[in-house]
Amino acid sequence: MNPAISMIPIWICVFIIIAAYERRQKAIRYHIKNKKGGLEMEEIIKRYVGQNVRLTLVTSDGDETGVITSYNDGWITFTTKKGENAVNCEYIVKIRPVPAK
């Protein structure tokens, strides 16, 4: 068997990984460039401080559920079951309240 032929699946995987990375970076740049209404997001976040919410972020594959503990200068402190995280508000796409269980 020709060694060049056996390398084809490896190169296909490399190209898929690179394309996914570039797609995510493009989405982040687009979201930051076209972000409108920063004051509105600030008011929404201040309304949900101390409540259980679900955040959808540009950089994550899924939603994060937890409590927003504080907001300061465009950053929120977000507490989940895994621990406490600091999240830049520019990367937040959607905030939804979640009823406490």
C-alpha positions in Angstrom: 0.0 0.0 0.0 1.3 3.4 -0.9 2.2 5.5 2.3 0.7 8.7 0.7 -2.7 7.1 0.5 -2.6 6.1 4.2 -2.0 9.7 5.1 -5.2 11.0 3.5 -7.5 10.4 6.5 -5.0 12.2 8.8 -4.9 15.2 6.5 -8.7 15.3 6.2 -8.9 15.4 10.1 -6.4 18.2 10.2 -8.3 20.3 7.7 -11.6 19.7 9.5 -10.0 20.9 12.8 -8.5 24.0 11.2 -11.8 24.8 9.5 -13.7 24.5 12.7 -11.2 26.7 14.6 -11.3 29.4 11.9 -15.1 29.3 11.8 -15.3 29.9 15.6 -12.8 32.8 15.4 -14.8 34.3 12.5 -18.0 34.1 14.6 -16.3 35.8 17.6 -15.0 38.6 15.4 -18.4 39.1 13.8 -20.2 39.1 17.1 -17.8 41.7 18.6 -17.9 43.9 15.5 -21.6 43.9 15.1 -22.4 44.2 18.8 -25.1 46.8 19.4 -26.8 48.0 22.5 -24.1 47.5 25.2 -26.0 49.6 27.6 -29.1 47.4 27.2 -27.0 44.2 27.9 -25.6 45.9 31.0 -29.1 46.7 32.3 -30.3 43.1 31.6 -27.3 41.7 33.5 -27.8 43.9 36.5 -31.5 42.8 36.6 -30.4 39.1 36.7 -27.6 39.5 39.4 -28.3 36.9 42.1 -30.7 34.9 40.0 -30.4 31.5 38.4 -29.9 32.0 34.6 -28.8 30.1 31.5 -26.1 31.9 29.4 -25.4 31.2 25.8 -21.8 32.2 24.9 -20.2 32.7 21.6 -17.2 30.6 22.5 -18.9 27.6 24.1 -20.7 24.7 22.4 -23.6 24.6 24.9 -25.4 26.7 27.5 -24.0 27.4 31.0 -26.5 27.3 33.9 -25.7 29.0 37.2 -26.0 32.2 39.2 -24.7 35.6 38.3 -23.0 36.7 41.5 -21.6 40.1 40.4 -21.2 42.5 37.5 -18.2 44.9 37.2 -16.8 46.8 34.1 -18.1 44.5 31.5 -17.3 41.3 33.3 -19.6 39.0 35.3 -18.8 36.5 38.0 -20.8 33.4 37.2 -21.1 30.5 39.7 -22.0 27.0 38.4 -21.9 23.6 40.0 -18.3 23.2 38.7 -17.1 26.5 40.3 -16.9 30.2 39.8 -16.1 31.7 36.4 -15.4 35.2 35.1 -17.1 35.9 31.8 -16.6 38.9 29.5 -20.0 40.3 28.6 -19.1 40.8 25.0 -19.2 37.0 24.5 -22.7 36.6 25.9 -25.3 36.0 23.2 -28.4 35.2 25.2 -29.4 35.3 28.9 -32.5 33.3 30.0 -33.9 33.0 33.6 -34.2 29.5 34.8 -36.5 28.5 37.7 -34.7 27.3 40.8 -35.1 23.6 41.5 
